[in-house]
Amino acid sequence: MIYNTGDKPGKGDYKCTHCRFMITLETDDDVLPPCEKCFKTEWEKV
């Protein structure tokens, strides 16, 4: 499933669908940001 910047998909690890940069959301209230590396906006849960 693909998530977008601004979504609150829940805590866990996510990777950018464009450059594979990884982030971790610590809480269920965390919002997905734009990718810090390539600035794209689509993420998938790892």
mmCIF file as gemmi writes it, N, C-alpha and C atoms, coordinates in Angstrom:
data_model
loop_
_atom_site.group_PDB
_atom_site.id
_atom_site.type_symbol
_atom_site.label_atom_id
_atom_site.label_alt_id
_atom_site.label_comp_id
_atom_site.label_asym_id
_atom_site.label_entity_id
_atom_site.label_seq_id
_atom_site.pdbx_PDB_ins_code
_atom_site.Cartn_x
_atom_site.Cartn_y
_atom_site.Cartn_z
_atom_site.occupancy
_atom_site.B_iso_or_equiv
_atom_site.pdbx_formal_charge
_atom_site.auth_seq_id
_atom_site.auth_asym_id
_atom_site.pdbx_PDB_model_num
ATOM 1 N N . MET Axp A 1 ? 0.845 -1.183 0 1 0 ? 1 A 1
ATOM 2 C CA . MET Axp A 1 ? 0 0 0 1 0 ? 1 A 1
ATOM 3 C C . MET Axp A 1 ? 0.89 1.245 0 1 0 ? 1 A 1
ATOM 4 N N . ILE Axp A 2 ? 0.475 2.244 -0.756 1 0 ? 2 A 1
ATOM 5 C CA . ILE Axp A 2 ? 1.224 3.488 -0.867 1 0 ? 2 A 1
ATOM 6 C C . ILE Axp A 2 ? 0.562 4.55 0.014 1 0 ? 2 A 1
ATOM 7 N N . TYR Axp A 3 ? 1.393 5.248 0.78 1 0 ? 3 A 1
ATOM 8 C CA . TYR Axp A 3 ? 0.94 6.354 1.623 1 0 ? 3 A 1
ATOM 9 C C . TYR Axp A 3 ? 1.551 7.645 1.095 1 0 ? 3 A 1
ATOM 10 N N . ASN Axp A 4 ? 0.896 8.756 1.384 1 0 ? 4 A 1
ATOM 11 C CA . ASN Axp A 4 ? 1.345 10.056 0.894 1 0 ? 4 A 1
ATOM 12 C C . ASN Axp A 4 ? 1.739 10.977 2.038 1 0 ? 4 A 1
ATOM 13 N N . THR Axp A 5 ? 2.572 11.958 1.726 1 0 ? 5 A 1
ATOM 14 C CA . THR Axp A 5 ? 2.921 12.998 2.685 1 0 ? 5 A 1
ATOM 15 C C . THR Axp A 5 ? 1.631 13.567 3.27 1 0 ? 5 A 1
ATOM 16 N N . GLY Axp A 6 ? 1.611 13.695 4.598 1 0 ? 6 A 1
ATOM 17 C CA . GLY Axp A 6 ? 0.423 14.193 5.29 1 0 ? 6 A 1
ATOM 18 C C . GLY Axp A 6 ? -0.425 13.098 5.902 1 0 ? 6 A 1
ATOM 19 N N . ASP Axp A 7 ? -0.237 11.854 5.435 1 0 ? 7 A 1
ATOM 20 C CA . ASP Axp A 7 ? -0.978 10.722 6 1 0 ? 7 A 1
ATOM 21 C C . ASP Axp A 7 ? -0.449 10.364 7.381 1 0 ? 7 A 1
ATOM 22 N N . LYS Axp A 8 ? -1.293 9.739 8.188 1 0 ? 8 A 1
ATOM 23 C CA . LYS Axp A 8 ? -0.923 9.202 9.501 1 0 ? 8 A 1
ATOM 24 C C . LYS Axp A 8 ? -1.135 7.686 9.458 1 0 ? 8 A 1
ATOM 25 N N . PRO Axp A 9 ? -0.217 6.95 8.844 1 0 ? 9 A 1
ATOM 26 C CA . PRO Axp A 9 ? -0.415 5.509 8.657 1 0 ? 9 A 1
ATOM 27 C C . PRO Axp A 9 ? -0.08 4.656 9.879 1 0 ? 9 A 1
ATOM 28 N N . GLY Axp A 10 ? 0.424 5.261 10.942 1 0 ? 10 A 1
ATOM 29 C CA . GLY Axp A 10 ? 0.771 4.505 12.14 1 0 ? 10 A 1
ATOM 30 C C . GLY Axp A 10 ? 2.267 4.341 12.292 1 0 ? 10 A 1
ATOM 31 N N . LYS Axp A 11 ? 2.678 4.005 13.52 1 0 ? 11 A 1
ATOM 32 C CA . LYS Axp A 11 ? 4.114 3.889 13.774 1 0 ? 11 A 1
ATOM 33 C C . LYS Axp A 11 ? 4.713 2.728 12.989 1 0 ? 11 A 1
ATOM 34 N N . GLY Axp A 12 ? 6.003 2.892 12.653 1 0 ? 12 A 1
ATOM 35 C CA . GLY Axp A 12 ? 6.706 1.872 11.892 1 0 ? 12 A 1
ATOM 36 C C . GLY Axp A 12 ? 7.712 2.488 10.948 1 0 ? 12 A 1
ATOM 37 N N . ASP Axp A 13 ? 8.32 1.625 10.138 1 0 ? 13 A 1
ATOM 38 C CA . ASP Axp A 13 ? 9.333 2.053 9.17 1 0 ? 13 A 1
ATOM 39 C C . ASP Axp A 13 ? 8.707 2.197 7.791 1 0 ? 13 A 1
ATOM 40 N N . TYR Axp A 14 ? 9.104 3.257 7.104 1 0 ? 14 A 1
ATOM 41 C CA . TYR Axp A 14 ? 8.588 3.559 5.77 1 0 ? 14 A 1
ATOM 42 C C . TYR Axp A 14 ? 9.737 3.903 4.845 1 0 ? 14 A 1
ATOM 43 N N . LYS Axp A 15 ? 9.594 3.528 3.568 1 0 ? 15 A 1
ATOM 44 C CA . LYS Axp A 15 ? 10.62 3.893 2.586 1 0 ? 15 A 1
ATOM 45 C C . LYS Axp A 15 ? 9.977 4.668 1.454 1 0 ? 15 A 1
ATOM 46 N N . CYS Axp A 16 ? 10.747 5.639 0.955 1 0 ? 16 A 1
ATOM 47 C CA . CYS Axp A 16 ? 10.314 6.445 -0.185 1 0 ? 16 A 1
ATOM 48 C C . CYS Axp A 16 ? 10.214 5.535 -1.406 1 0 ? 16 A 1
ATOM 49 N N . THR Axp A 17 ? 9.12 5.647 -2.143 1 0 ? 17 A 1
ATOM 50 C CA . THR Axp A 17 ? 8.951 4.796 -3.324 1 0 ? 17 A 1
ATOM 51 C C . THR Axp A 17 ? 9.855 5.233 -4.474 1 0 ? 17 A 1
ATOM 52 N N . HIS Axp A 18 ? 10.416 6.443 -4.388 1 0 ? 18 A 1
ATOM 53 C CA . HIS Axp A 18 ? 11.269 6.947 -5.459 1 0 ? 18 A 1
ATOM 54 C C . HIS Axp A 18 ? 12.745 6.61 -5.231 1 0 ? 18 A 1
ATOM 55 N N . CYS Axp A 19 ? 13.271 6.97 -4.04 1 0 ? 19 A 1
ATOM 56 C CA . CYS Axp A 19 ? 14.718 6.808 -3.814 1 0 ? 19 A 1
ATOM 57 C C . CYS Axp A 19 ? 15.058 5.788 -2.73 1 0 ? 19 A 1
ATOM 58 N N . ARG Axp A 20 ? 14.032 5.228 -2.08 1 0 ? 20 A 1
ATOM 59 C CA . ARG Axp A 20 ? 14.2 4.194 -1.039 1 0 ? 20 A 1
ATOM 60 C C . ARG Axp A 20 ? 14.754 4.719 0.282 1 0 ? 20 A 1
ATOM 61 N N . PHE Axp A 21 ? 14.766 6.033 0.49 1 0 ? 21 A 1
ATOM 62 C CA . PHE Axp A 21 ? 15.173 6.612 1.762 1 0 ? 21 A 1
ATOM 63 C C . PHE Axp A 21 ? 14.217 6.109 2.844 1 0 ? 21 A 1
ATOM 64 N N . MET Axp A 22 ? 14.761 5.757 4.018 1 0 ? 22 A 1
ATOM 65 C CA . MET Axp A 22 ? 13.962 5.182 5.096 1 0 ? 22 A 1
ATOM 66 C C . MET Axp A 22 ? 13.722 6.198 6.217 1 0 ? 22 A 1
ATOM 67 N N . ILE Axp A 23 ? 12.509 6.159 6.761 1 0 ? 23 A 1
ATOM 68 C CA . ILE Axp A 23 ? 12.19 6.93 7.962 1 0 ? 23 A 1
ATOM 69 C C . ILE Axp A 23 ? 11.435 6.026 8.927 1 0 ? 23 A 1
ATOM 70 N N . THR Axp A 24 ? 11.376 6.444 10.188 1 0 ? 24 A 1
ATOM 71 C CA . THR Axp A 24 ? 10.611 5.73 11.204 1 0 ? 24 A 1
ATOM 72 C C . THR Axp A 24 ? 9.628 6.698 11.846 1 0 ? 24 A 1
ATOM 73 N N . LEU Axp A 25 ? 8.363 6.306 11.858 1 0 ? 25 A 1
ATOM 74 C CA . LEU Axp A 25 ? 7.362 7.063 12.598 1 0 ? 25 A 1
ATOM 75 C C . LEU Axp A 25 ? 7.275 6.441 13.979 1 0 ? 25 A 1
ATOM 76 N N . GLU Axp A 26 ? 7.417 7.274 15.014 1 0 ? 26 A 1
ATOM 77 C CA . GLU Axp A 26 ? 7.496 6.789 16.396 1 0 ? 26 A 1
ATOM 78 C C . GLU Axp A 26 ? 6.134 6.572 17.047 1 0 ? 26 A 1
ATOM 79 N N . THR Axp A 27 ? 5.106 7.33 16.613 1 0 ? 27 A 1
ATOM 80 C CA . THR Axp A 27 ? 3.775 7.204 17.221 1 0 ? 27 A 1
ATOM 81 C C . THR Axp A 27 ? 2.717 7.123 16.119 1 0 ? 27 A 1
ATOM 82 N N . ASP Axp A 28 ? 1.51 6.714 16.518 1 0 ? 28 A 1
ATOM 83 C CA . ASP Axp A 28 ? 0.41 6.643 15.557 1 0 ? 28 A 1
ATOM 84 C C . ASP Axp A 28 ? -0.061 8.025 15.114 1 0 ? 28 A 1
ATOM 85 N N . ASP Axp A 29 ? 0.35 9.08 15.831 1 0 ? 29 A 1
ATOM 86 C CA . ASP Axp A 29 ? -0.032 10.447 15.472 1 0 ? 29 A 1
ATOM 87 C C . ASP Axp A 29 ? 0.982 11.135 14.567 1 0 ? 29 A 1
ATOM 88 N N . ASP Axp A 30 ? 2.139 10.505 14.325 1 0 ? 30 A 1
ATOM 89 C CA . ASP Axp A 30 ? 3.149 11.1 13.438 1 0 ? 30 A 1
ATOM 90 C C . ASP Axp A 30 ? 2.629 11.174 12.004 1 0 ? 30 A 1
ATOM 91 N N . VAL Axp A 31 ? 2.988 12.257 11.326 1 0 ? 31 A 1
ATOM 92 C CA . VAL Axp A 31 ? 2.561 12.5 9.942 1 0 ? 31 A 1
ATOM 93 C C . VAL Axp A 31 ? 3.741 12.241 9.016 1 0 ? 31 A 1
ATOM 94 N N . LEU Axp A 32 ? 3.478 11.58 7.889 1 0 ? 32 A 1
ATOM 95 C CA . LEU Axp A 32 ? 4.544 11.36 6.906 1 0 ? 32 A 1
ATOM 96 C C . LEU Axp A 32 ? 4.975 12.687 6.294 1 0 ? 32 A 1
ATOM 97 N N . PRO Axp A 33 ? 6.272 12.972 6.303 1 0 ? 33 A 1
ATOM 98 C CA . PRO Axp A 33 ? 6.791 14.205 5.694 1 0 ? 33 A 1
ATOM 99 C C . PRO Axp A 33 ? 7.141 13.967 4.228 1 0 ? 33 A 1
ATOM 100 N N . PRO Axp A 34 ? 7.498 15.025 3.502 1 0 ? 34 A 1
ATOM 101 C CA . PRO Axp A 34 ? 8.129 14.799 2.202 1 0 ? 34 A 1
ATOM 102 C C . PRO Axp A 34 ? 9.464 14.096 2.448 1 0 ? 34 A 1
ATOM 103 N N . CYS Axp A 35 ? 9.952 13.353 1.487 1 0 ? 35 A 1
ATOM 104 C CA . CYS Axp A 35 ? 11.233 12.666 1.623 1 0 ? 35 A 1
ATOM 105 C C . CYS Axp A 35 ? 12.345 13.698 1.829 1 0 ? 35 A 1
ATOM 106 N N . GLU Axp A 36 ? 13.188 13.448 2.829 1 0 ? 36 A 1
ATOM 107 C CA . GLU Axp A 36 ? 14.291 14.367 3.12 1 0 ? 36 A 1
ATOM 108 C C . GLU Axp A 36 ? 15.363 14.354 2.037 1 0 ? 36 A 1
ATOM 109 N N . LYS Axp A 37 ? 15.434 13.266 1.286 1 0 ? 37 A 1
ATOM 110 C CA . LYS Axp A 37 ? 16.494 13.12 0.285 1 0 ? 37 A 1
ATOM 111 C C . LYS Axp A 37 ? 16.077 13.621 -1.102 1 0 ? 37 A 1
ATOM 112 N N . CYS Axp A 38 ? 14.893 13.197 -1.566 1 0 ? 38 A 1
ATOM 113 C CA . CYS Axp A 38 ? 14.496 13.549 -2.936 1 0 ? 38 A 1
ATOM 114 C C . CYS Axp A 38 ? 13.241 14.43 -3.002 1 0 ? 38 A 1
ATOM 115 N N . PHE Axp A 39 ? 12.608 14.666 -1.836 1 0 ? 39 A 1
ATOM 116 C CA . PHE Axp A 39 ? 11.448 15.547 -1.722 1 0 ? 39 A 1
ATOM 117 C C . PHE Axp A 39 ? 10.176 15.014 -2.383 1 0 ? 39 A 1
ATOM 118 N N . LYS Axp A 40 ? 10.175 13.73 -2.756 1 0 ? 40 A 1
ATOM 119 C CA . LYS Axp A 40 ? 8.949 13.111 -3.283 1 0 ? 40 A 1
ATOM 120 C C . LYS Axp A 40 ? 7.995 12.868 -2.124 1 0 ? 40 A 1
ATOM 121 N N . THR Axp A 41 ? 6.772 12.429 -2.416 1 0 ? 41 A 1
ATOM 122 C CA . THR Axp A 41 ? 5.73 12.392 -1.382 1 0 ? 41 A 1
ATOM 123 C C . THR Axp A 41 ? 5.039 11.033 -1.227 1 0 ? 41 A 1
ATOM 124 N N . GLU Axp A 42 ? 5.576 9.974 -1.81 1 0 ? 42 A 1
ATOM 125 C CA . GLU Axp A 42 ? 4.944 8.662 -1.683 1 0 ? 42 A 1
ATOM 126 C C . GLU Axp A 42 ? 5.829 7.706 -0.883 1 0 ? 42 A 1
ATOM 127 N N . TRP Axp A 43 ? 5.192 6.999 0.046 1 0 ? 43 A 1
ATOM 128 C CA . TRP Axp A 43 ? 5.883 6.097 0.969 1 0 ? 43 A 1
ATOM 129 C C . TRP Axp A 43 ? 5.228 4.731 0.972 1 0 ? 43 A 1
ATOM 130 N N . GLU Axp A 44 ? 5.998 3.694 1.304 1 0 ? 44 A 1
ATOM 131 C CA . GLU Axp A 44 ? 5.419 2.382 1.526 1 0 ? 44 A 1
ATOM 132 C C . GLU Axp A 44 ? 5.979 1.803 2.805 1 0 ? 44 A 1
ATOM 133 N N . LYS Axp A 45 ? 5.123 1.086 3.54 1 0 ? 45 A 1
ATOM 134 C CA . LYS Axp A 45 ? 5.536 0.511 4.815 1 0 ? 45 A 1
ATOM 135 C C . LYS Axp A 45 ? 6.473 -0.658 4.56 1 0 ? 45 A 1
ATOM 136 N N . VAL Axp A 46 ? 7.518 -0.75 5.38 1 0 ? 46 A 1
ATOM 137 C CA . VAL Axp A 46 ? 8.52 -1.81 5.237 1 0 ? 46 A 1
ATOM 138 C C . VAL Axp A 46 ? 8.102 -2.978 6.113 1 0 ? 46 A 1
